[in-house]
Every structure is written in C-alpha cells, then in structure tokens.
C-alpha cells in the first residue's frame, strides 16, 4: 500500500469515525439513566464535545478529494514512466 492509498483510507476513516461516534453518543444519551447513574434526563452533547467530532469530519471531507486527485496524478505519472 503506497502513501496515496493510505491518504485515501485515512480520509475515509476521518469521515466514518465521527459519524459512528456521534450516532453512538446520541443513542446513548437517549437511554434511560435512573438511580445512582442519573436522573432520567437525556444528556445531549455540548458544543465543546462536538468541536473535535465536527472538525475531524470536515478534515476528512476536505482531504478526500485531494487524496483522490493526488492518487490519480501519481497513477498517471507511474504509467507514463512505465511506457
């Protein structure tokens, strides 16, 4: 696996992990927590908790087209050198 494929895989991971984490967090916040754990009210994520999730997602979305473009350029250059 070369560095361009690794760059694409990393971008996809930066897109998927925050989405899965956010969905899990929202699901968990809707689970009833009563007794010593909580008072039964949902605990929604706050803005400081959402900043890393949103920034990682945006980073992945912005870098994925760049990664694909660089991979295509490298592939084209490799084929030109081969011929």
PDB file as gemmi writes it, atoms N, CA and C in Angstrom:
CRYST1    1.000    1.000    1.000  90.00  90.00  90.00 P 1                      
ATOM      1  N   UNK A   1       0.863  -1.177   0.000  1.00  0.00           N  
ATOM      2  CA  UNK A   1       0.000   0.000   0.000  1.00  0.00           C  
ATOM      3  C   UNK A   1       0.904   1.233   0.000  1.00  0.00           C  
ATOM      4  N   UNK A   2       0.747   2.063  -1.001  1.00  0.00           N  
ATOM      5  CA  UNK A   2       1.566   3.259  -1.063  1.00  0.00           C  
ATOM      6  C   UNK A   2       0.946   4.395  -0.255  1.00  0.00           C  
ATOM      7  N   UNK A   3       1.644   5.508  -0.196  1.00  0.00           N  
ATOM      8  CA  UNK A   3       1.189   6.604   0.659  1.00  0.00           C  
ATOM      9  C   UNK A   3      -0.088   7.254   0.155  1.00  0.00           C  
ATOM     10  N   UNK A   4      -0.391   7.164  -1.119  1.00  0.00           N  
ATOM     11  CA  UNK A   4      -1.598   7.778  -1.647  1.00  0.00           C  
ATOM     12  C   UNK A   4      -2.842   6.982  -1.257  1.00  0.00           C  
ATOM     13  N   UNK A   5      -2.738   5.680  -1.285  1.00  0.00           N  
ATOM     14  CA  UNK A   5      -3.848   4.840  -0.837  1.00  0.00           C  
ATOM     15  C   UNK A   5      -4.050   5.022   0.663  1.00  0.00           C  
ATOM     16  N   UNK A   6      -2.959   5.107   1.402  1.00  0.00           N  
ATOM     17  CA  UNK A   6      -3.042   5.352   2.843  1.00  0.00           C  
ATOM     18  C   UNK A   6      -3.730   6.684   3.125  1.00  0.00           C  
ATOM     19  N   UNK A   7      -3.445   7.693   2.320  1.00  0.00           N  
ATOM     20  CA  UNK A   7      -4.067   9.010   2.457  1.00  0.00           C  
ATOM     21  C   UNK A   7      -5.578   8.926   2.225  1.00  0.00           C  
ATOM     22  N   UNK A   8      -6.003   8.148   1.234  1.00  0.00           N  
ATOM     23  CA  UNK A   8      -7.430   7.973   0.963  1.00  0.00           C  
ATOM     24  C   UNK A   8      -8.099   7.224   2.105  1.00  0.00           C  
ATOM     25  N   UNK A   9      -7.466   6.159   2.578  1.00  0.00           N  
ATOM     26  CA  UNK A   9      -8.032   5.367   3.674  1.00  0.00           C  
ATOM     27  C   UNK A   9      -8.147   6.217   4.939  1.00  0.00           C  
ATOM     28  N   UNK A  10      -7.143   7.020   5.219  1.00  0.00           N  
ATOM     29  CA  UNK A  10      -7.186   7.892   6.395  1.00  0.00           C  
ATOM     30  C   UNK A  10      -8.311   8.912   6.271  1.00  0.00           C  
ATOM     31  N   UNK A  11      -8.525   9.456   5.100  1.00  0.00           N  
ATOM     32  CA  UNK A  11      -9.610  10.413   4.900  1.00  0.00           C  
ATOM     33  C   UNK A  11     -10.974   9.764   5.107  1.00  0.00           C  
ATOM     34  N   UNK A  12     -11.137   8.551   4.618  1.00  0.00           N  
ATOM     35  CA  UNK A  12     -12.397   7.843   4.806  1.00  0.00           C  
ATOM     36  C   UNK A  12     -12.620   7.538   6.285  1.00  0.00           C  
ATOM     37  N   UNK A  13     -11.569   7.156   6.988  1.00  0.00           N  
ATOM     38  CA  UNK A  13     -11.682   6.900   8.428  1.00  0.00           C  
ATOM     39  C   UNK A  13     -12.050   8.182   9.161  1.00  0.00           C  
ATOM     40  N   UNK A  14     -11.471   9.307   8.747  1.00  0.00           N  
ATOM     41  CA  UNK A  14     -11.803  10.594   9.373  1.00  0.00           C  
ATOM     42  C   UNK A  14     -13.248  10.999   9.099  1.00  0.00           C  
ATOM     43  N   UNK A  15     -13.866  10.435   8.102  1.00  0.00           N  
ATOM     44  CA  UNK A  15     -15.275  10.704   7.835  1.00  0.00           C  
ATOM     45  C   UNK A  15     -16.160   9.741   8.638  1.00  0.00           C  
ATOM     46  N   UNK A  16     -15.802   8.472   8.672  1.00  0.00           N  
ATOM     47  CA  UNK A  16     -16.668   7.468   9.277  1.00  0.00           C  
ATOM     48  C   UNK A  16     -16.654   7.462  10.803  1.00  0.00           C  
ATOM     49  N   UNK A  17     -15.486   7.616  11.419  1.00  0.00           N  
ATOM     50  CA  UNK A  17     -15.388   7.523  12.887  1.00  0.00           C  
ATOM     51  C   UNK A  17     -16.220   8.594  13.582  1.00  0.00           C  
ATOM     52  N   UNK A  18     -16.171   9.862  13.183  1.00  0.00           N  
ATOM     53  CA  UNK A  18     -17.022  10.846  13.863  1.00  0.00           C  
ATOM     54  C   UNK A  18     -18.510  10.573  13.678  1.00  0.00           C  
ATOM     55  N   UNK A  19     -18.909  10.092  12.508  1.00  0.00           N  
ATOM     56  CA  UNK A  19     -20.327   9.803  12.281  1.00  0.00           C  
ATOM     57  C   UNK A  19     -20.775   8.678  13.208  1.00  0.00           C  
ATOM     58  N   UNK A  20     -19.991   7.613  13.286  1.00  0.00           N  
ATOM     59  CA  UNK A  20     -20.330   6.496  14.165  1.00  0.00           C  
ATOM     60  C   UNK A  20     -20.312   6.944  15.623  1.00  0.00           C  
ATOM     61  N   UNK A  21     -19.303   7.725  16.007  1.00  0.00           N  
ATOM     62  CA  UNK A  21     -19.219   8.214  17.387  1.00  0.00           C  
ATOM     63  C   UNK A  21     -20.385   9.111  17.758  1.00  0.00           C  
ATOM     64  N   UNK A  22     -20.777   9.980  16.849  1.00  0.00           N  
ATOM     65  CA  UNK A  22     -21.899  10.875  17.116  1.00  0.00           C  
ATOM     66  C   UNK A  22     -23.206  10.097  17.222  1.00  0.00           C  
ATOM     67  N   UNK A  23     -23.406   9.144  16.315  1.00  0.00           N  
ATOM     68  CA  UNK A  23     -24.617   8.323  16.389  1.00  0.00           C  
ATOM     69  C   UNK A  23     -24.660   7.514  17.681  1.00  0.00           C  
ATOM     70  N   UNK A  24     -23.528   6.956  18.087  1.00  0.00           N  
ATOM     71  CA  UNK A  24     -23.486   6.214  19.339  1.00  0.00           C  
ATOM     72  C   UNK A  24     -23.756   7.132  20.526  1.00  0.00           C  
ATOM     73  N   UNK A  25     -23.184   8.328  20.496  1.00  0.00           N  
ATOM     74  CA  UNK A  25     -23.410   9.286  21.579  1.00  0.00           C  
ATOM     75  C   UNK A  25     -24.866   9.703  21.683  1.00  0.00           C  
ATOM     76  N   UNK A  26     -25.512   9.935  20.555  1.00  0.00           N  
ATOM     77  CA  UNK A  26     -26.929  10.285  20.574  1.00  0.00           C  
ATOM     78  C   UNK A  26     -27.791   9.117  21.038  1.00  0.00           C  
ATOM     79  N   UNK A  27     -27.448   7.906  20.613  1.00  0.00           N  
ATOM     80  CA  UNK A  27     -28.179   6.731  21.066  1.00  0.00           C  
ATOM     81  C   UNK A  27     -28.020   6.562  22.577  1.00  0.00           C  
ATOM     82  N   UNK A  28     -26.789   6.726  23.059  1.00  0.00           N  
ATOM     83  CA  UNK A  28     -26.527   6.563  24.481  1.00  0.00           C  
ATOM     84  C   UNK A  28     -27.226   7.640  25.306  1.00  0.00           C  
ATOM     85  N   UNK A  29     -27.339   8.837  24.765  1.00  0.00           N  
ATOM     86  CA  UNK A  29     -27.984   9.908  25.525  1.00  0.00           C  
ATOM     87  C   UNK A  29     -29.483   9.671  25.674  1.00  0.00           C  
ATOM     88  N   UNK A  30     -30.066   8.871  24.806  1.00  0.00           N  
ATOM     89  CA  UNK A  30     -31.499   8.584  24.899  1.00  0.00           C  
ATOM     90  C   UNK A  30     -31.811   7.349  25.741  1.00  0.00           C  
ATOM     91  N   UNK A  31     -30.794   6.674  26.236  1.00  0.00           N  
ATOM     92  CA  UNK A  31     -31.016   5.526  27.115  1.00  0.00           C  
ATOM     93  C   UNK A  31     -31.364   6.030  28.510  1.00  0.00           C  
ATOM     94  N   UNK A  32     -32.389   5.487  29.136  1.00  0.00           N  
ATOM     95  CA  UNK A  32     -32.774   5.986  30.460  1.00  0.00           C  
ATOM     96  C   UNK A  32     -31.699   5.682  31.506  1.00  0.00           C  
ATOM     97  N   UNK A  33     -31.307   6.721  32.206  1.00  0.00           N  
ATOM     98  CA  UNK A  33     -30.323   6.580  33.275  1.00  0.00           C  
ATOM     99  C   UNK A  33     -30.982   7.073  34.554  1.00  0.00           C  
ATOM    100  N   UNK A  34     -31.385   6.132  35.368  1.00  0.00           N  
ATOM    101  CA  UNK A  34     -32.047   6.496  36.611  1.00  0.00           C  
ATOM    102  C   UNK A  34     -31.300   5.864  37.773  1.00  0.00           C  
ATOM    103  N   UNK A  35     -31.581   6.324  38.935  1.00  0.00           N  
ATOM    104  CA  UNK A  35     -30.911   5.812  40.124  1.00  0.00           C  
ATOM    105  C   UNK A  35     -29.599   6.530  40.356  1.00  0.00           C  
ATOM    106  N   UNK A  36     -28.561   5.801  40.790  1.00  0.00           N  
ATOM    107  CA  UNK A  36     -27.291   6.464  41.090  1.00  0.00           C  
ATOM    108  C   UNK A  36     -26.556   6.962  39.845  1.00  0.00           C  
ATOM    109  N   UNK A  37     -26.976   6.514  38.657  1.00  0.00           N  
ATOM    110  CA  UNK A  37     -26.294   6.912  37.424  1.00  0.00           C  
ATOM    111  C   UNK A  37     -26.768   8.276  36.941  1.00  0.00           C  
ATOM    112  N   UNK A  38     -28.043   8.589  37.058  1.00  0.00           N  
ATOM    113  CA  UNK A  38     -28.565   9.853  36.564  1.00  0.00           C  
ATOM    114  C   UNK A  38     -30.003  10.046  36.982  1.00  0.00           C  
ATOM    115  N   UNK A  39     -30.587  11.156  36.527  1.00  0.00           N  
ATOM    116  CA  UNK A  39     -31.952  11.482  36.914  1.00  0.00           C  
ATOM    117  C   UNK A  39     -32.974  11.193  35.817  1.00  0.00           C  
ATOM    118  N   UNK A  40     -32.586  10.514  34.754  1.00  0.00           N  
ATOM    119  CA  UNK A  40     -33.521  10.140  33.705  1.00  0.00           C  
ATOM    120  C   UNK A  40     -33.609  11.115  32.557  1.00  0.00           C  
ATOM    121  N   UNK A  41     -32.964  12.279  32.640  1.00  0.00           N  
ATOM    122  CA  UNK A  41     -32.999  13.257  31.550  1.00  0.00           C  
ATOM    123  C   UNK A  41     -31.896  12.931  30.540  1.00  0.00           C  
ATOM    124  N   UNK A  42     -32.162  13.126  29.240  1.00  0.00           N  
ATOM    125  CA  UNK A  42     -31.115  12.879  28.243  1.00  0.00           C  
ATOM    126  C   UNK A  42     -29.964  13.876  28.403  1.00  0.00           C  
ATOM    127  N   UNK A  43     -28.770  13.379  28.200  1.00  0.00           N  
ATOM    128  CA  UNK A  43     -27.569  14.194  28.301  1.00  0.00           C  
ATOM    129  C   UNK A  43     -27.029  14.421  26.889  1.00  0.00           C  
ATOM    130  N   UNK A  44     -27.486  15.496  26.241  1.00  0.00           N  
ATOM    131  CA  UNK A  44     -27.084  15.782  24.869  1.00  0.00           C  
ATOM    132  C   UNK A  44     -25.647  16.284  24.814  1.00  0.00           C  
ATOM    133  N   UNK A  45     -24.944  16.052  23.695  1.00  0.00           N  
ATOM    134  CA  UNK A  45     -23.581  16.548  23.581  1.00  0.00           C  
ATOM    135  C   UNK A  45     -23.540  18.080  23.557  1.00  0.00           C  
ATOM    136  N   UNK A  46     -22.521  18.635  24.177  1.00  0.00           N  
ATOM    137  CA  UNK A  46     -22.362  20.082  24.217  1.00  0.00           C  
ATOM    138  C   UNK A  46     -21.480  20.530  23.052  1.00  0.00           C  
ATOM    139  N   UNK A  47     -21.375  21.826  22.870  1.00  0.00           N  
ATOM    140  CA  UNK A  47     -20.565  22.378  21.775  1.00  0.00           C  
ATOM    141  C   UNK A  47     -19.094  21.976  21.917  1.00  0.00           C  
ATOM    142  N   UNK A  48     -18.486  22.084  23.114  1.00  0.00           N  
ATOM    143  CA  UNK A  48     -17.084  21.642  23.216  1.00  0.00           C  
ATOM    144  C   UNK A  48     -16.889  20.148  22.915  1.00  0.00           C  
ATOM    145  N   UNK A  49     -17.897  19.344  23.163  1.00  0.00           N  
ATOM    146  CA  UNK A  49     -17.794  17.923  22.815  1.00  0.00           C  
ATOM    147  C   UNK A  49     -17.958  17.698  21.314  1.00  0.00           C  
ATOM    148  N   UNK A  50     -18.707  18.562  20.646  1.00  0.00           N  
ATOM    149  CA  UNK A  50     -18.945  18.397  19.216  1.00  0.00           C  
ATOM    150  C   UNK A  50     -17.829  18.964  18.345  1.00  0.00           C  
ATOM    151  N   UNK A  51     -17.027  19.885  18.884  1.00  0.00           N  
ATOM    152  CA  UNK A  51     -15.976  20.526  18.081  1.00  0.00           C  
ATOM    153  C   UNK A  51     -14.987  19.502  17.510  1.00  0.00           C  
ATOM    154  N   UNK A  52     -14.416  18.571  18.309  1.00  0.00           N  
ATOM    155  CA  UNK A  52     -13.492  17.603  17.697  1.00  0.00           C  
ATOM    156  C   UNK A  52     -14.164  16.680  16.696  1.00  0.00           C  
ATOM    157  N   UNK A  53     -15.409  16.317  16.953  1.00  0.00           N  
ATOM    158  CA  UNK A  53     -16.125  15.425  16.042  1.00  0.00           C  
ATOM    159  C   UNK A  53     -16.362  16.114  14.704  1.00  0.00           C  
ATOM    160  N   UNK A  54     -16.852  17.337  14.749  1.00  0.00           N  
ATOM    161  CA  UNK A  54     -17.140  18.079  13.518  1.00  0.00           C  
ATOM    162  C   UNK A  54     -15.856  18.421  12.778  1.00  0.00           C  
ATOM    163  N   UNK A  55     -14.812  18.810  13.504  1.00  0.00           N  
ATOM    164  CA  UNK A  55     -13.564  19.185  12.836  1.00  0.00           C  
ATOM    165  C   UNK A  55     -12.910  17.976  12.167  1.00  0.00           C  
ATOM    166  N   UNK A  56     -12.963  16.812  12.802  1.00  0.00           N  
ATOM    167  CA  UNK A  56     -12.409  15.603  12.177  1.00  0.00           C  
ATOM    168  C   UNK A  56     -13.207  15.235  10.932  1.00  0.00           C  
ATOM    169  N   UNK A  57     -14.524  15.359  10.995  1.00  0.00           N  
ATOM    170  CA  UNK A  57     -15.375  15.066   9.838  1.00  0.00           C  
ATOM    171  C   UNK A  57     -15.068  16.015   8.685  1.00  0.00           C  
ATOM    172  N   UNK A  58     -14.963  17.306   8.986  1.00  0.00           N  
ATOM    173  CA  UNK A  58     -14.667  18.302   7.944  1.00  0.00           C  
ATOM    174  C   UNK A  58     -13.291  18.059   7.344  1.00  0.00           C  
ATOM    175  N   UNK A  59     -12.324  17.698   8.194  1.00  0.00           N  
ATOM    176  CA  UNK A  59     -10.980  17.386   7.708  1.00  0.00           C  
ATOM    177  C   UNK A  59     -11.021  16.227   6.713  1.00  0.00           C  
ATOM    178  N   UNK A  60     -11.769  15.186   7.036  1.00  0.00           N  
ATOM    179  CA  UNK A  60     -11.871  14.043   6.137  1.00  0.00           C  
ATOM    180  C   UNK A  60     -12.560  14.390   4.839  1.00  0.00           C  
ATOM    181  N   UNK A  61     -13.633  15.188   4.914  1.00  0.00           N  
ATOM    182  CA  UNK A  61     -14.382  15.568   3.714  1.00  0.00           C  
ATOM    183  C   UNK A  61     -13.524  16.449   2.804  1.00  0.00           C  
ATOM    184  N   UNK A  62     -12.758  17.348   3.373  1.00  0.00           N  
ATOM    185  CA  UNK A  62     -11.920  18.244   2.568  1.00  0.00           C  
ATOM    186  C   UNK A  62     -10.733  17.490   1.967  1.00  0.00           C  
ATOM    187  N   UNK A  63     -10.154  16.563   2.720  1.00  0.00           N  
ATOM    188  CA  UNK A  63      -8.954  15.876   2.239  1.00  0.00           C  
ATOM    189  C   UNK A  63      -9.235  14.713   1.305  1.00  0.00           C  
ATOM    190  N   UNK A  64     -10.436  14.172   1.297  1.00  0.00           N  
ATOM    191  CA  UNK A  64     -10.718  13.033   0.421  1.00  0.00           C  
ATOM    192  C   UNK A  64     -10.588  13.386  -1.061  1.00  0.00           C  
ATOM    193  N   UNK A  65     -11.162  14.483  -1.546  1.00  0.00           N  
ATOM    194  CA  UNK A  65     -10.954  14.815  -2.964  1.00  0.00           C  
ATOM    195  C   UNK A  65      -9.488  15.094  -3.296  1.00  0.00           C  
ATOM    196  N   UNK A  66      -8.779  15.714  -2.368  1.00  0.00           N  
ATOM    197  CA  UNK A  66      -7.351  15.980  -2.585  1.00  0.00           C  
ATOM    198  C   UNK A  66      -6.592  14.663  -2.681  1.00  0.00           C  
ATOM    199  N   UNK A  67      -6.915  13.717  -1.810  1.00  0.00           N  
ATOM    200  CA  UNK A  67      -6.246  12.417  -1.830  1.00  0.00           C  
ATOM    201  C   UNK A  67      -6.523  11.671  -3.127  1.00  0.00           C  
ATOM    202  N   UNK A  68      -7.763  11.713  -3.582  1.00  0.00           N  
ATOM    203  CA  UNK A  68      -8.110  11.035  -4.834  1.00  0.00           C  
ATOM    204  C   UNK A  68      -7.402  11.688  -6.012  1.00  0.00           C  
ATOM    205  N   UNK A  69      -7.343  13.015  -6.006  1.00  0.00           N  
ATOM    206  CA  UNK A  69      -6.669  13.733  -7.089  1.00  0.00           C  
ATOM    207  C   UNK A  69      -5.172  13.392  -7.118  1.00  0.00           C  
ATOM    208  N   UNK A  70      -4.534  13.358  -5.959  1.00  0.00           N  
ATOM    209  CA  UNK A  70      -3.109  13.019  -5.913  1.00  0.00           C  
ATOM    210  C   UNK A  70      -2.867  11.575  -6.329  1.00  0.00           C  
ATOM    211  N   UNK A  71      -3.770  10.681  -5.946  1.00  0.00           N  
ATOM    212  CA  UNK A  71      -3.634   9.276  -6.350  1.00  0.00           C  
ATOM    213  C   UNK A  71      -3.709   9.149  -7.867  1.00  0.00           C  
ATOM    214  N   UNK A  72      -4.660   9.853  -8.492  1.00  0.00           N  
ATOM    215  CA  UNK A  72      -4.786   9.799  -9.955  1.00  0.00           C  
ATOM    216  C   UNK A  72      -3.559  10.385 -10.642  1.00  0.00           C  
ATOM    217  N   UNK A  73      -3.034  11.486 -10.102  1.00  0.00           N  
ATOM    218  CA  UNK A  73      -1.828  12.079 -10.681  1.00  0.00           C  
ATOM    219  C   UNK A  73      -0.648  11.121 -10.571  1.00  0.00           C  
ATOM    220  N   UNK A  74      -0.520  10.474  -9.430  1.00  0.00           N  
ATOM    221  CA  UNK A  74       0.579   9.529  -9.239  1.00  0.00           C  
ATOM    222  C   UNK A  74       0.425   8.325 -10.162  1.00  0.00           C  
ATOM    223  N   UNK A  75      -0.796   7.851 -10.318  1.00  0.00           N  
ATOM    224  CA  UNK A  75      -1.047   6.707 -11.196  1.00  0.00           C  
ATOM    225  C   UNK A  75      -0.705   7.056 -12.640  1.00  0.00           C  
ATOM    226  N   UNK A  76      -1.093   8.270 -13.054  1.00  0.00           N  
ATOM    227  CA  UNK A  76      -0.806   8.716 -14.421  1.00  0.00           C  
ATOM    228  C   UNK A  76       0.701   8.861 -14.628  1.00  0.00           C  
ATOM    229  N   UNK A  77       1.389   9.426 -13.652  1.00  0.00           N  
ATOM    230  CA  UNK A  77       2.843   9.590 -13.745  1.00  0.00           C  
ATOM    231  C   UNK A  77       3.537   8.235 -13.788  1.00  0.00           C  
ATOM    232  N   UNK A  78       3.065   7.298 -12.978  1.00  0.00           N  
ATOM    233  CA  UNK A  78       3.652   5.958 -12.951  1.00  0.00           C  
ATOM    234  C   UNK A  78       3.466   5.259 -14.295  1.00  0.00           C  
ATOM    235  N   UNK A  79       2.274   5.394 -14.893  1.00  0.00           N  
ATOM    236  CA  UNK A  79       2.043   4.768 -16.189  1.00  0.00           C  
ATOM    237  C   UNK A  79       2.876   5.418 -17.289  1.00  0.00           C  
ATOM    238  N   UNK A  80       3.092   6.735 -17.205  1.00  0.00           N  
ATOM    239  CA  UNK A  80       3.932   7.426 -18.193  1.00  0.00           C  
ATOM    240  C   UNK A  80       5.387   6.960 -18.084  1.00  0.00           C  
ATOM    241  N   UNK A  81       5.855   6.772 -16.863  1.00  0.00           N  
ATOM    242  CA  UNK A  81       7.234   6.307 -16.660  1.00  0.00           C  
ATOM    243  C   UNK A  81       7.396   4.875 -17.133  1.00  0.00           C  
ATOM    244  N   UNK A  82       6.334   4.089 -16.969  1.00  0.00           N  
ATOM    245  CA  UNK A  82       6.391   2.680 -17.333  1.00  0.00           C  
ATOM    246  C   UNK A  82       6.499   2.523 -18.850  1.00  0.00           C  
ATOM    247  N   UNK A  83       5.831   3.372 -19.600  1.00  0.00           N  
ATOM    248  CA  UNK A  83       5.842   3.282 -21.071  1.00  0.00           C  
ATOM    249  C   UNK A  83       6.991   3.978 -21.650  1.00  0.00           C  
TER     250      UNK A  83                                                      
END                                                                             
